[in-house]
Each structure stands twice: as C-alpha cells, then as structure tokens.
Amino acid sequence: MKKALFLVLTSILTLISCQENKESKQENTKTYLEESHSYAQPNDAVITHLNLDIDVDFDTQVISGVATYDIVNNSSSFIILDTKFLEIEEVTADGKEVGFYLGTMDESLGQPLTIEIKEDTKKIAITYKTTAQTEALQWLTAQQTAEKTNPFLFTQGQAILTRTWIPIQDSPQIRITYDATVKVPSNLMAVMSAENPKEKNASGVYNFKMKQPIPAYLIALAVGDIEYKAISDRTGVYAEKSMLDKVHEEFSDMEKMVVAAEDLYGEYDWEQFDVIVLPPSFPFGGMENPRLTFATPTVIAGDKSLTSLVAHELAHSWSGNLVTNATWNDFWLNEGFTVYFEIRIMEALYGKERANMLALIGRQDLDDELEGMKETPNDTKLKLDLKGRNPDDGMNSIAYDKGYLFLRTLEEKVGREKMDAFLKSYFNKNAFSTTNTEDFITYLNENLLEKNNITFNTEEWIYEPGVPDNAAIIKSNAFTNVEKTLQSFIETNKIDVAATQNWTPQEWVHFVRNFPEDISVDQMQQLDDTFDFTNSTNSYITMVWYEQAILNNYHGNNVDAKIAEFLNTVGRRWYVTTLFNAFAKANRTDEALKIYKTARGNYHSVTANTVDEMLGL
C-alpha cells in the first residue's frame, strides 16, 4: 500500500456514497446485468482496453509487469477490478500514483481491487506479480513436455481464473480489446489469443494485438519451444517440433471446417483460426481462445476420428466468442449452441451417420449426468442459479448436451431451413456482444416461433429440471449394429470379429461403454485379448475401457499399471475424473489415492481441484 490509511478509508466512504447514486450518474450506453461472480461494478466504471506489458520468468515461475486500462467512468470516484492470489505493487491513474484497497478474500471469487479515480480519469495502471497460488497458470518442467528439453507455460482462464494472472474486470459481459508485450526466454516462443507470430525471434519479446472486443476469460497465453505450420492462408497449427507434422496431418481438414461453418451461419469474423496442441496436462479437450484454440494432445489419434473437438472449438467462434453468455448462469447459451453447431459441421463434412453417432454419445452422456444429479434436480435446468457457487459447477453435460437436445428438438419442430435462418440472424444481431437467457427467449419468440405461428415448450426446456417428453429421438444404424454384436457376444461368448472390421472409434466407444453390469472378468479378458483395448492408441477408447476395467475388477494384461500411467500423464479433466469416479464406485479408493499422490503434481489446478473434492481431500 503506497497511500496513507486515511485515503483508503475516505475512498471507501466515497464508494458507498457513489453506489447509492449510481443510477442517476450512469452515462454509459450499455447497461450491465448484476453479476454474482465478479466484484466489478461496470455501470459505475468499466474497462474498455488493456495494454499488458509482462515478463515471464521460468526460474521463479512468476509473471510480473503492468496492466494498463482505458476506462469509461460514469462520474464514479472508484473502479473495482477482480484479483485473486496476485501481489499488487502500485496503482496509478493517468500517470499519478493513487490509493487502492484489496478487500476480503473469497475462496472462489478472490479479492476486489478498489482503485481511486476522478471523474475525468482515462487510464489506470496496475503493477503486479503472480504468486505460487495463481490458479490460471501451469508451469511445466521440461520432463512434462514432448521434447523434454525446455519448460512450458500455459494459462486457462475460463470461468473466473483470468483474475489470478491479470487484475481485471473478470465478467463475461465486459468485453475489451487488448495489446500485449510479452518477454520470454529467447529460446521459447509466446503466443496469445490475438494476432500471433509464426516463428521465434532472437529477442524473446513478442507483441500482440486483439482488435475485436472479447471477455476476460478468453485472454490466453502459452509459452514454449513450439513451431507453426500452415494448413491454409487462415488456418494452421502450433506444436512442439516432434509433434508438428502429426498434428498438422490430424487437423488437415480445418480449412474445410471453417468453410462449412461459414456456409451455415455467416462469415468467420476473427481472420485467423489456428490451434496449438499443448502438453497433456491441459485440463480440457479444447479451449476456444479466439484466433488460437488451445487443445489437448489426447485428440491426436492418427485417423482424424476425434477432430469433432476442433469443430466444437471452431463453432465457438460464433457461439461463445462472437455472442457470449452475459453471466455464467447462462452458460448453456455458449455450449448448447456450440454442440449443435459442431454436429452440423461434422454432418456437412463427414455425413449424417457420423453426426448422429456423436449426438447419440452426447445423449448417453446426458442420461448419465441426469442420473448422477437425481439429488440436485435444480442443477439439471438450462438456466442456472450459481450465486454463492463456483461457476465451474455448471460446466457439465447439462449445458452441453441438454442445450444441444433443446436446439435439435426445436429444429425438428420448425424445420432446418427456418432454424438456420434464425440462428444466422441471431449471431449477426448479437455479434461482439453478450446476451442472456431471457433476451434469447424474447428473440426466439419474435423471430422464429410467433413469426411462423409455432408453439414450443421453450420455458419447460429452460427453466424446468430434466428433459421434456418431446425431446428429439436420436438414432444411429451403426450403433444398432454395435449393440447387436455386443449382445451376441454376451449370450454366446463368441465375438464376431468380421462385423467389427470397419468400425469407427465412436462405434468402439459405444461398444465398450455399454457393457452390461454383469459382464464377467473372463469376458473382459477375452475382449482384451482379441482387440487389445488396454493398449489402444485412441485415448477415448482407452478411457472408456479403463473405466470398465476398474468397475468390473478386471486386472488382466497389465491394465492396472496402464491405468496408473494414464492418470500420471493425462490431465484432461473429463478423462481423469471419469477414472477416479470409477475407483470410488468400485470401492477402490485406496488405489485411487495411491495413484493420485503421484499424479496430482501433473494436473492443472482446474483438474486437481475437482479431484480433490471428489476424493474428499
């Protein structure tokens, strides 16, 4: 703290006074919603542009520097930013040092940073450092990378973790542009969710620009020994050198995906669509950071079979990045729309049967989620109330797969032609802005349902638990044949290998995850001996097989060691939590804890915090 205490106390009293009169003083043209996951009060004072100047120090594992903001002040004497586990060293307003106050720490939300400003203040600058507790950052040793020669760093901001590496107004409804100067070791390259370099430079200083306004959770940084390889003029991949050609081949359809997406819902508005494949500790399948999707290496299967993830993150360029949920209670607007769009892209490129297989797997995931939430039915609504909870609690199959099912059912009701025209107009009208569930319903009624004299149970889908009775029925002929093959094996102990010759990984996943509860260890052994599931090179097949091995106490073909190895090297939260949950269901918690003791250090905080809670740690 650089100012005398009395200045801080004066500031707080002024803050209270200003709060009481904020309605009459509002000058901004945008009115922001009440936000339970951010301390910011953007109707009083809001950030509009960030200039970030930081140094990335791998020796100390600290990011330090200055975050400078252009602001709009609606006659307030303070502006509030979100911070968590940051060391704030100094704050200035229009170049002059001012008082600031860090409020009480909340376990999820962190601390409000209240900064003194004047009515005519145009810029604020915060000098700060990250700390060892910073949750958005994962610092990786050389041994945790593919090359094993240089360290690596990546950030993960969604939902409310950007505040742990940048002091910022961390609400999805606050969109800003940004510039950044990032200093890194000269043998490494930095990339961000912005205009990016295509090769290393000798200085280790990289400059970035994001000219389209984005919410804070989409500001992302990765630093490592990486290279770039173009797929087209506007698409390409970053990866470590030993993986680059493999990644390039796996994602070679990216330009075709962009074209298919544009054919559906309009022009791609971000100029560049690149993907960086990160080390395996990345906690998600992908993260839709604009211009540069972050992706897990678990999707590199060698046959493009898991590239629906790329279609999903591309779809976010419209639903999520272009049109963003205003609050995390409206998260389904990001993800339900994106799953719908993803499956439409996959259908356009690979056919309706492939799309239906993906949709049916999603429906099964939804049924599993609903079963697991029988005691908390309110969490199965699309519109959530997450006040007092971490918004991460709402990032599950309900938002994704119930959201998709709502839109698919709506499409079947109104017809695809009308649905596509509606969605295209929705993205166009709300481009580079935010929306909420209630505004979407109004737009839906006025521009699709009433316009075409159609009645639909929208509010039941959105505000009631579970899945309504009129849900679309998804069918897959391929999956029907898979089920027949499985049933025949269970009844006869004879597997029709010929029937499986041309199965896709989705068919194999469907086969494995639908084993009956009474499948025997001998049958598991027979299947493993025939198809070598334990050593599958497809991570999705491996994951569902390991889950079945745990649940059914199958220990053949060294599967226990393989499971332990998998959990020690893969940090993708979906995979990790699925397997640790299987250990819990099988009353094998001691085994899980033994593995977790060695594996936890390889996980990003997003994954580790979830498993900690699951295992009661």
ABEGO torsion letter per residue (X at the ends): XABBAAAAAAAAAAAAAAAAAAAAABABABBBBBBAABABBAAABBBABBBBBBBBBAAAGBBBEBBBBBBBBBGBABBBBBBBGBBBABBBBGGBBBBBBBBBBBAAAEBBBBBBBBAABABBBBBBBBBAABAABBBBBAAABAAGABBBBBBBAOAAAAAAABBBBBBAABBBBBBBBBBBBAABBBBBBBBBBABBBAAGBBBBBBABBBBAAABBBBBBBBBBBBABAABBBBBBAAAAAAAAAAAAAAAAAAAAAAAAAEBBAAGBBBBBBBBAABABABBABBGBBBBBAAABAGAGAAAAAAAAAAAAAABGAABBBABAAAAAAAAAAAAAAAAAAAAAAAEAAAAAAAAAAAAAAAAAAAAAAAABAAAABABBBABGBBAAAABBAAAAAAAAAAAAAAAAAAEAAAAAAAAAAAAAAABGBBBBAAAAAAAAAAAAAAAAGBBBBAAAAAABBEBBAABBBBBBAAAAAAAAAAAAAAAAGBBBAAAAAABBAAAAAAAAAABBAABBAAAAAAAAAAAGAAABABAAAAAAAAAAAAAAGBABGGAAAAAAAAAAABABAAAAAAAAAAAAAAGAAAAAAAAAAAAAAABBAAAAAAAAAAAGX
